[in-house]
């Protein structure tokens, strides 16, 4: 890397040739630079510090012996031009490259520490901290329009996340990087760079930011080995990488085994919450079919438990349905008594807010609620 009085440059062939890496950096003298934890950090004269997150793609292209010049060296290969270092950088790729740029290529994801939250308060002139996300980079040949999907798989072979290119042009959605225009490092979300809703399909370098979460807003993944699989019309490419534990979590006495146990508990809890919501929908459908309204909120001095007992004692089909509904859903009022669904969600909030060992009381309460849910389902099935 070379910082000068008028710009910033990079060489992928040990200084034989150079190309601009200016991107959205202001035209100002570069006074110092460091590579820190796989990020490129520079200081400028009067224009603050600047960070390029995750330079792993540059390192991999350099190891592949790319030749950068005003024109290709040696015999040209199909797909000889690609954006290799983010937005605004187009480089001819010569025949010495170890990458077949005529087809989609998945680059090796870097091993990263999985933090739970980004630093800073995002106010005024506070620094822009890295987002809680892992970059997965891939290169597409010019004119590629075939199918494209990315799977992230854990060490047990379970699919953690699946994301595909947007049907109406992946380049316009998400926050993957690559293609025309500047890479804006001044992202206004939580930390530098955000999660992507879909894969971009721009010629050259693209980047998907994985937020370390299981699909559909699931829990954060536990530290361990994961595999990224990119599937295109040319086939499937895969690379394995490590999600590393936050050293601060280990310092506090929480172990990797605790985090694995937390992940599995939260996945099981999420499945139970989904099952409980489906049961509620079945109860509501039965009530609608029978023309039964939900029971009113408990009266003054009456608890939801007392109301449920009174409904069950009446013994009519409509009262039984109302009792089942009241066991599932919290009745609104001044002094609410949380019922099954709210209690499950309360456990989820308590146990997913930090990297921690699952509490004994949460586990016991969860087991009680699972038994309660099964009893409700059996009662509903018998009606």
Number of C-alpha atoms within 10 A of each C-alpha: 18 15 20 15 12 11 17 21 13 19 20 21 16 12 10 10 13 18 17 17 21 19 19 15 18 14 14 17 17 23 14 14 17 13 14 11 12 16 15 16 16 18 18 20 12 10 13 9 15 20 21 17 18 21 17 19 23 17 14 16 20 18 13 15 19 24 26 22 16 11 14 19 15 10 8 15 16 14 19 20 21 23 24 23 25 27 22 19 22 20 22 20 27 23 20 16 17 14 19 15 21 17 18 26 23 23 22 19 20 19 16 19 17 21 21 17 14 15 16 13 13 14 8 6 7 10 17 23 17 20 22 23 25 24 26 23 23 25 26 26 23 19 11 17 16 11 14 23 17 23 17 24 18 18 11 8 10 10 16 18 18 16 18 18 21 19 8 8 14 19 21 14 16 19 21 31 28 29 23 15 12 16 23 15 17 14 14 12 12 19 22 21 27 23 20 18 18 24 27 28 32 25 23 30 28 27 23 25 23 20 19 23 16 18 14 8 8 16 20 22 21 23 20 14 15 22 20 23 18 24 19 19 13 13 10 15 15 16 14 17 15 16 19 16 19 16 12 10 17 12 9 10 11 15 16 20 12 16 22 16 16 24 23 15 19 21 18 12 19 17 12 18 21 13 13 21 15 12 20 20 13 15 20 19 13 16 18 12 9 12 9 16 14 18 17 11 17 19 10 8 6 10 15 20 14 12 19 20 11 13 20 18 12 11 12 11 15 19 20 19 26 24 24 23 25 22 21 23 18 18 21 12 10 8 10 13 17 17 18 22 20 15 19 21 13 13 18 20 12 12 19 17 10 14 23 18 17 18 12 9 10 16 15 10 14 20 12 12 18 17 12 15 21 13 13 21 17 11 13 16 8 7 9
